[in-house]
């Protein structure tokens, strides 16, 4: 870590620039003070996505001179938007979803799910897992 920690605003600005430089989507950068002192908390779409970048997060921490952690709660609204961006238009998916954090599953209901080709489902599941770290489960509506 830096011998001198950056001030709150400079550290947050550097973290946003770092995310941009590495093409990472960070929804929020929070400066917090805990029992061991100040730290930054980064909000990714899910903790699973944040974990993929733990080495980069450690580098950021060393650069700004503050511990850097990530939020442990997923962002279901953003996950839903990500799913909508990759769903084939012919899928008739309910707008509601169910998030099972312990199982790492994002559950949606589709009308006529049994008629959706298995290969198509697997392509969407793979893309969704890459984007979020969660398994997409499709159930009949």
Secondary structure as UniProt FT lines:
FT   HELIX           8..21
FT   TURN            22..23
FT   STRAND          28..34
FT   TURN            35..36
FT   STRAND          37..43
FT   HELIX           47..52
FT   HELIX           54..64
FT   STRAND          67..70
FT   HELIX           76..86
FT   TURN            89..90
FT   STRAND          92..100
FT   TURN            101..104
FT   STRAND          105..111
FT   HELIX           113..115
FT   HELIX           118..132
FT   STRAND          135..140
//
